[in-house]
Amino acid sequence: MKFDRWALRVALAAAVAAAPAGAFAQGTAPSPQPIDGGTLTLAVSQEPTSLVSFLDTKTDNRNISAKITEGLLRYDAQFRAQPLLATSWQVSADGLKYTFKLRPGVKWHDGRDFGAEDVRYSILTQKKQGPRGRITLANVERVDAPDPLTAVIVLSKPAPFLLKSLSSAELPIVPSHRYADGEPLGNPNVTAPVGTGPFVFDQWVRGSHLVLKKNPNYWRKGYPHLDRVIVKFVRDPAAISTAVETGEVDAALGVGLADLERLEKNPKLKVDATYDAFLNNASFLEFNLENPVLANPKVRHAIAQAIDRNFIRDTIYYKRVEVVNSPIPRVLADYYDDSTFRYPFDVTAANRLLDEAGQPRGAGGTRFSLRLSYIPGAEFKRTSDYLRAAFSRIGVKVEIVDGDLPTFLKRVYSTRDFDINLNGLGRLFDPTVGVQRIYWGDGVRNPLIWINASHYDNPQVDELFRQAAVELDGAKRATQFRQIQQIVGRELPVVPLVTVHSALQVYSTRVHELNNSIDLTAGDFADAWIEPRK
């Protein structure tokens, strides 16, 4: 009967397919009547590496991609599925067949018809090469296309999280005719995408800005309201704050946290710090376990105890984040267990552990040296500087190696030219989708970006993740996830640090309805509109 109840829940979720894809319910007073036209200028701190989150799901890529390229479903604030490219869906009683009826009359931006073959190509390619798709879609056996407007995803084993993973940003549907038989990562569609979404790609001036135009043939009649979206790339957080404060831009992501108190007092601005319950982003310190010094768990435990995470929260993030005590988000309460992640800040204990681990201080008090890499970002840079100072107190000399995002990705996931790595990762809405990749042994044998930078390889943990990925009994699944946390908490290949604001927005009070899905900043801007300047 447990399976039957699960199937009923899936059926109830599918029932919302009859609901219109209306504005995102935020629990606020109704907005004024939308005004069509105008340009929204948005400042962001990081330039995307790709304009389609097809095979690279970095947050900056997702935020742009979802405005151009759509998924089968989207989700409201309560994570209820709503129709997008799929108008309805059914799940078989055994949980192995998902049948989607596709929206008729949808055109790609190049005028070609959207259909089931596009769904087939997108799902199977992301299963093979997507950094999260390799896990999310692991149980996909095939995708059938019985007719142009029906796509059937057939699984070899159940995937109880699948219906939550089909958003535009997470699993976008791309035009199969644009990719043909070539290598998808090098395809021109990656940098000049054709989609079905409310905005059409117009221009990407590297290092400067990106321009999107209104899709005049969008299937959702009367949308979008905006004529254009201009995305400016501004690396300096203080400069972003100034730009939105002076009205040079209408909205901003990546403002300086030190400026937030001042910006919150500005009556012409709104600060939206809604927590992103889809991504659940956090920062982690990852150990390269191929380093023989770091292969010793006592060394990793010592390093963890040398970190004052409260200092990171309070001083680097201005008390705008929370300390993280487990890789699984606390909001997933049924699965959460932080019982073995007990590494309180204690420099004396850290020094004692290093002595016990056979790492005595040498000349000048240094025990050993490490290369610390970090994902680009102002707070990550400041955290790296703090870690260098903190580790010096336990005799560990740190060399910080920096660079742009492509350099970071190559160093961490390809050449592996680092010892410890400060990373920002989405823990997502389900541990199978978000947390598994942090520890997944397959990432050692089949390297991909964003998967297992530590090269942690524990067959017991892999097996528990495999079991949880197909388990339909909620209590059993919770036990499996708790067992995983207990093991990785003891072995500690990765140290959780603090949550990271992936959706902190500051925008003019002239701007309305920016968010229309649980994805927040990775929504599609279809409902967004802007009042003319007075």
C-alpha positions in Angstrom: 0.0 0.0 0.0 2.9 2.3 0.5 3.6 2.3 -3.2 -0.1 3.0 -4.0 -0.1 6.0 -1.7 3.1 7.3 -3.5 1.4 6.8 -6.9 -1.6 8.7 -5.6 0.6 11.6 -4.6 2.1 11.7 -8.1 -1.3 11.6 -9.6 -2.4 14.5 -7.4 0.7 16.5 -8.5 -0.2 15.8 -12.1 -3.7 17.1 -11.6 -2.5 20.7 -11.4 -1.7 20.4 -15.1 -5.1 21.8 -15.8 -4.1 25.0 -14.0 -2.9 28.0 -16.0 0.7 29.1 -16.0 -0.2 32.3 -14.2 1.8 34.6 -12.0 3.9 33.2 -9.2 2.0 33.3 -5.9 4.2 35.2 -3.4 1.6 35.9 -0.7 1.8 39.7 -1.3 -0.8 42.2 -2.3 -1.9 42.2 -5.9 0.4 44.2 -8.2 -0.9 47.1 -10.4 -2.0 46.2 -13.9 1.0 45.1 -15.9 2.4 47.6 -18.6 3.7 46.2 -21.8 7.0 47.4 -23.3 10.2 48.7 -21.9 13.7 47.3 -21.2 14.8 45.7 -18.0 18.5 46.1 -17.3 20.0 43.6 -14.9 23.5 43.6 -13.4 25.1 40.3 -12.5 28.5 39.6 -10.9 29.4 36.6 -13.0 29.3 36.2 -16.8 27.8 32.8 -17.8 30.0 30.2 -19.5 27.0 28.9 -21.5 23.6 30.3 -22.4 21.9 27.0 -22.1 22.0 25.0 -18.8 21.9 21.9 -20.9 25.2 20.4 -19.9 26.5 23.0 -17.5 24.1 23.8 -14.7 26.1 26.6 -13.0 23.7 29.2 -11.4 24.8 32.0 -13.8 24.0 29.8 -16.8 20.7 28.7 -15.4 19.5 32.2 -14.8 19.9 33.1 -18.5 19.0 29.8 -20.0 15.5 29.6 -18.5 14.5 32.8 -20.2 15.3 31.4 -23.6 15.0 27.6 -23.3 12.1 25.9 -21.5 11.5 22.7 -19.7 8.6 20.3 -19.6 7.3 21.7 -16.2 7.6 24.6 -13.8 6.8 24.8 -10.1 5.0 27.2 -7.9 6.2 28.3 -4.4 4.9 25.1 -2.9 6.8 23.0 -5.5 3.6 22.0 -7.2 4.2 21.1 -10.8 2.6 23.3 -13.4 2.4 22.8 -17.2 5.0 24.4 -19.5 6.0 22.5 -22.6 4.0 19.6 -21.3 0.3 20.3 -20.8 -0.4 17.1 -18.9 1.3 14.0 -17.6 0.6 10.6 -16.2 2.7 8.2 -14.2 2.2 4.5 -14.5 1.2 2.5 -11.4 4.7 0.9 -11.1 6.4 4.3 -11.4 8.3 3.3 -14.5 6.6 5.2 -17.3 6.0 9.0 -17.5 3.7 10.0 -20.3 3.8 13.7 -21.3 1.3 15.4 -23.6 3.2 18.2 -25.3 1.9 21.7 -26.0 0.7 22.0 -29.6 1.7 24.9 -31.8 5.0 25.7 -30.1 7.7 27.0 -32.4 11.4 27.2 -31.9 12.8 30.7 -32.3 14.0 29.7 -35.8 10.4 28.8 -36.8 10.7 25.0 -36.6 8.1 23.0 -34.8 8.8 21.8 -31.2 8.0 18.1 -30.6 8.7 14.8 -29.0 12.0 14.2 -30.8 13.3 17.3 -29.1 12.3 15.9 -25.7 13.9 12.5 -26.6 17.2 14.1 -27.6 17.4 16.5 -24.6 16.6 13.8 -22.0 19.0 11.2 -23.4 21.8 13.7 -24.0 21.6 15.0 -20.4 21.5 11.5 -19.1 24.8 10.8 -20.8 26.6 14.1 -20.3 24.8 16.3 -17.9 26.6 16.9 -14.6 23.3 16.4 -12.7 21.5 14.5 -15.5 23.9 11.6 -15.1 22.4 11.1 -11.7 18.8 12.5 -12.1 18.2 10.5 -15.3 20.3 7.4 -14.4 17.3 5.1 -14.4 16.0 6.4 -17.8 16.0 3.4 -20.2 14.6 5.2 -23.2 12.3 8.0 -24.4 9.5 7.0 -26.8 7.8 9.4 -29.2 4.6 7.6 -30.3 3.5 10.8 -32.0 4.9 14.3 -32.4 3.1 15.6 -29.3 3.6 12.7 -26.9 6.8 11.8 -25.1 7.1 8.8 -22.9 10.1 8.5 -20.5 10.6 4.8 -19.7 12.6 3.9 -16.6 14.4 0.7 -15.6 13.8 1.5 -11.9 11.6 4.1 -10.2 12.9 7.7 -9.7 10.6 9.2 -7.0 12.2 12.7 -7.5 11.8 12.9 -11.3 8.7 15.1 -11.4 10.5 17.7 -9.4 13.5 17.9 -11.8 11.9 18.9 -15.1 12.2 22.7 -14.8 13.6 24.9 -17.6 16.8 25.6 -15.7 17.4 22.0 -14.4 16.5 19.9 -17.5 16.0 22.2 -20.5 14.5 20.9 -23.7 16.7 22.0 -26.6 16.1 21.8 -30.4 17.4 18.5 -31.6 17.7 19.8 -35.2 20.3 22.4 -34.0 22.5 19.8 -32.5 22.4 17.1 -35.2 25.0 14.4 -34.6 27.9 16.6 -33.4 29.5 17.0 -29.9 26.8 19.0 -28.0 29.3 20.9 -25.8 30.9 22.5 -28.8 27.6 23.2 -30.6 26.9 26.9 -31.6 23.6 26.6 -29.8 25.5 26.8 -26.5 26.5 30.4 -27.1 23.7 31.6 -29.5 20.8 29.5 -28.4 17.5 28.8 -30.1 14.7 28.1 -27.6 10.9 28.1 -27.2 10.9 30.6 -24.3 9.6 34.2 -23.9 12.9 35.8 -24.9 15.0 35.3 -28.0 18.8 35.5 -27.9 20.0 38.7 -29.7 23.6 39.5 -28.7 26.4 38.5 -26.4 29.3 40.9 -26.1 31.9 39.0 -24.1 33.0 40.7 -20.9 30.3 43.4 -21.3 26.7 42.5 -21.7 24.0 40.2 -23.1 20.8 41.2 -24.9 17.5 39.2 -25.1 14.5 40.3 -27.2 10.8 39.7 -26.7 9.6 36.6 -28.5 6.7 37.9 -30.7 5.5 34.4 -31.3 5.5 33.1 -27.8 2.9 30.4 -27.2 1.7 32.1 -24.1 -0.4 34.8 -25.7 0.1 38.3 -24.3 3.5 37.5 -22.8 6.2 38.5 -22.1 5.5 42.1 -21.2 9.1 43.4 -21.6 10.5 44.3 -25.0 14.1 43.6 -24.0 16.3 42.3 -21.3 19.9 43.6 -21.0 22.2 41.7 -18.7 25.4 43.6 -17.7 28.4 41.8 -16.3 29.9 43.7 -13.4 32.6 42.0 -11.4 32.8 44.4 -8.5 30.0 44.0 -6.0 30.3 47.6 -4.8 29.9 48.7 -8.4 26.8 46.6 -8.7 25.3 48.2 -5.6 26.1 51.7 -7.0 24.5 50.9 -10.4 21.2 49.8 -8.9 21.2 52.6 -6.4 21.8 55.3 -9.0 19.3 53.7 -11.4 21.9 52.8 -14.0 20.4 49.3 -13.8 16.9 48.3 -12.8 17.8 45.1 -11.0 20.9 43.4 -9.6 22.3 40.1 -8.5 25.5 39.9 -6.6 25.4 43.2 -4.7 28.0 43.8 -2.0 26.7 42.4 1.2 28.2 45.3 3.1 25.9 47.6 1.1 22.6 45.8 1.9 21.8 47.7 5.1 22.1 51.0 3.2 20.1 49.7 0.1 17.3 48.4 2.4 16.7 51.9 3.6 16.4 53.3 0.1 12.6 53.8 -0.6 13.2 53.5 -4.4 14.6 49.9 -4.0 13.4 46.5 -2.9 15.7 43.9 -1.4 14.4 40.4 -1.9 16.3 37.8 0.1 13.8 34.9 -0.5 15.6 31.6 0.2 16.1 29.5 -2.9 14.5 26.3 -1.8 15.2 24.8 -5.3 18.9 25.2 -5.3 19.7 25.2 -1.6 23.2 26.5 -2.3 26.0 26.2 0.2 29.8 26.6 0.3 32.0 23.6 1.0 35.7 23.0 1.5 36.6 20.0 -0.6 39.8 17.9 0.1 41.7 16.4 -2.7 42.0 12.9 -1.4 44.7 12.0 -3.9 47.0 14.1 -1.8 48.6 11.6 0.6 48.6 14.1 3.5 44.9 14.8 3.1 44.1 11.1 2.7 44.4 10.8 6.5 41.0 11.5 8.1 42.7 12.9 11.2 44.3 15.6 9.1 40.9 16.5 7.6 39.3 16.5 11.0 42.0 18.9 12.3 41.5 21.3 9.4 37.8 21.3 10.0 38.4 22.3 13.6 40.6 25.1 12.6 37.7 26.8 10.8 35.5 29.2 12.7 32.3 29.0 10.6 30.6 31.5 12.8 33.2 34.0 11.8 32.5 33.2 8.1 28.8 33.7 8.7 29.1 36.9 10.7 32.0 38.7 9.2 32.3 37.6 5.6 28.5 37.2 4.9 27.4 39.9 7.4 25.0 37.5 9.2 23.0 37.0 6.0 23.6 33.2 5.8 23.4 30.2 8.1 26.1 27.8 9.2 25.7 24.4 7.5 26.1 21.3 9.6 25.4 18.6 7.0 25.4 18.3 3.2 21.7 17.6 3.1 19.6 20.8 3.6 17.9 21.2 7.0 14.7 22.1 5.1 14.6 18.4 4.0 13.8 17.5 7.6 12.9 13.9 7.1 16.3 13.2 5.7 18.5 15.4 7.8 21.2 14.1 10.2 24.1 16.2 11.5 25.1 13.8 14.3 28.6 13.1 13.0 29.4 16.5 11.6 30.7 17.6 15.0 33.9 19.6 14.4 33.6 22.7 16.7 36.2 25.5 16.2 39.1 24.5 18.5 42.6 25.4 17.4 44.2 23.4 20.3 42.3 20.3 19.4 43.3 20.8 15.7 47.0 21.1 16.6 46.8 18.0 18.8 45.1 16.0 15.9 47.9 17.0 13.5 50.5 15.8 16.0 48.7 12.5 16.3 48.5 12.2 12.5 52.3 12.3 12.3 52.5 15.9 10.9 54.8 17.7 13.3 55.9 21.3 12.9 59.1 21.8 11.0 61.4 24.7 10.5 59.4 27.9 11.0 56.5 26.1 12.5 55.1 24.8 9.2 53.7 21.2 9.1 52.9 21.1 5.4 51.7 23.3 2.5 48.5 23.2 0.5 47.2 24.9 -2.6 43.7 26.4 -2.1 41.5 27.1 -5.1 38.2 28.8 -5.0 35.2 29.3 -7.2 35.1 33.0 -8.4 33.1 35.3 -6.3 33.8 38.1 -3.8 32.7 36.1 -0.7 34.6 33.1 -1.8 37.7 35.2 -2.2 37.3 36.7 1.3 36.7 33.2 2.7 39.8 31.9 1.1 41.8 34.7 2.6 40.3 33.9 6.0 41.1 30.2 5.6 44.8 31.0 4.8 45.1 32.9 8.0 43.2 30.3 10.0 45.2 27.4 8.8 48.5 29.2 9.6 47.5 28.8 13.3 47.8 25.1 13.0 51.1 25.1 11.0 49.5 24.7 7.5 50.9 27.0 4.9 48.3 27.9 2.2 48.9 29.2 -1.3 45.8 30.6 -2.9 45.5 29.9 -6.6 42.8 31.9 -8.4 41.5 32.5 -11.9 38.3 32.9 -13.9 35.6 30.2 -14.0 37.0 28.2 -16.9 40.3 28.1 -15.2 38.7 27.0 -11.9 36.7 24.2 -13.6 39.8 22.9 -15.4 42.0 23.0 -12.3 39.5 21.3 -10.1 37.8 18.7 -12.4 40.4 18.1 -15.1 44.0 18.7 -14.2 43.2 18.4 -10.5 45.9 20.9 -9.6 44.7 21.8 -6.1 44.8 20.4 -2.6 41.8 22.0 -1.0 39.0 23.7 -2.9 36.4 26.2 -1.8 33.3 25.5 -3.8 29.7 26.6 -4.1 27.2 23.8 -4.8 23.5 23.5 -5.1 22.2 20.8 -2.7 18.8 21.1 -4.5 15.4 19.8 -3.7 16.3 16.1 -3.3 19.5 14.5 -2.0 19.7 12.2 -5.0 19.8 15.1 -7.4 22.0 17.5 -5.5 24.0 15.9 -2.7 24.8 12.6 -4.3 27.1 14.2 -6.9 29.3 15.6 -4.1 30.3 12.1 -3.1 29.5 9.9 -6.1 32.3 7.4 -6.9 31.3 7.5 -10.6 32.9 11.0 -10.7 36.3 9.4 -10.1 36.0 7.0 -13.0 34.0 9.3 -15.3 35.0 12.9 -14.4 32.5 15.7 -15.1 32.4 19.2 -13.8 30.5 19.7 -10.5 30.8 16.0 -9.6 33.0 14.8 -6.7 35.9 17.2 -6.7 37.4 15.3 -3.7 37.5 12.0 -5.6 35.9 10.4 -2.6 35.2 6.7 -3.4 33.3 4.7 -0.9 31.3 1.7 -2.3 29.0 1.6 0.8 28.0 5.3 0.3 27.5 4.7 -3.4 25.3 1.7 -2.7 23.2 3.6 -0.2 22.7 6.4 -2.8 21.7 3.8 -5.4 19.1 2.3 -3.0 17.7 5.8 -2.1 17.5 6.8 -5.7 14.8 4.1 -6.3 13.3 3.7 -2.9 9.6 4.5 -2.8 9.1 3.9 1.0 9.7 7.3 2.6 10.9 5.9 5.9 13.4 3.6 4.3 14.7 6.3 2.1 15.2 8.6 5.0 17.2 5.9 6.8 19.4 5.5 3.8 20.1 9.2 3.6 20.8 9.4 7.4 23.3 6.5 7.1 25.1 8.4 4.3 25.4 11.5 6.4 26.8 9.6 9.3 29.5 8.0 7.1 30.6 11.1 5.3 30.4 13.1 8.5 33.0 10.7 10.0 35.2 10.4 7.0 34.8 14.1 6.0 35.9 14.3 2.4 34.0 17.6 2.3 33.4 20.2 5.1 30.1 22.1 4.9 30.5 25.7 5.7 27.6 28.2 5.2 24.6 28.7 3.0 25.1 30.9 0.0 22.5 33.4 -1.3 22.0 32.4 -4.9 18.9 34.5 -5.3 19.5 37.7 -3.4 17.9 40.4 -5.6 17.9 44.2 -5.3 15.6 46.0 -7.8 13.8 49.3 -8.4 10.3 49.6 -7.1 9.3 50.2 -10.7 10.0 46.5 -11.4 7.3 44.0 -10.8 6.8 40.2 -10.9 10.4 39.3 -11.4 9.9 35.8 -10.0 7.3 33.4 -11.3 8.5 30.0 -10.2 10.3 28.3 -7.3 13.5 28.8 -9.3 13.4 32.5 -8.4 16.2 34.1 -10.4 16.1 31.2 -12.8 12.5 31.9 -13.8 11.7 33.1 -17.2 10.8 36.8 -16.7 7.6 36.2 -18.8 5.5 37.9 -16.1 8.0 40.7 -15.3 7.1 44.3 -16.2 8.5 47.7 -15.5 6.9 51.1 -15.0 8.2 53.9 -17.2 10.5 56.4 -15.6 8.8 59.5 -14.3 
